[in-house]
Amino acid sequence: MLISIDARIPFPRPLVYATYRDKLTELVPYISKVKQIKFKSSQEQNGLLYLVHEWSGGANIPAIARAFLSEDLLNWTEDSIWNNSEFTTSWHIKTHAFTEAVHCTGKNHFIEDNKGTLIQSRGELIIDPQQIKGTPQQLTVAIARIVENSLGKQITPNFQQMSEGVRQYLKKVQ
């Protein structure tokens, strides 16, 4: 599944970029399907900033999938690499359930224009049914589809809500 989401925030690029990078935990109230974001670590190296955050989601698992899936599917660790000179962040999401089966990576570009900042998020979500362990073999493809649909339905709204949250947050603090 390809991820392609754009958002526009009517504030200067350096401010929008820094808010996403440095104020992530303060944006939780603006994202309805996220219960908590915990900062885990930060490291600077060769002009890049490496951040790790742990996310706890609040979406519902589809009823048909509850027998096989746990709430851990809604929790993930995000590793991100922030390139301040290019105004980009590369990210990798590692789910706490089906870790070997779920591959989710992407890159966000923060582009300044006459309307503020355009954020282009591009990535991919791949579920490898062969890596889903602990379920009957006949069901792994169906479970993979359910996992992909469940995660896919969270990514776009979370990104859009976070962008709207950044806009509201900046409006409040400016």
Disulfide bonds with the S-S distance in Angstrom:
none
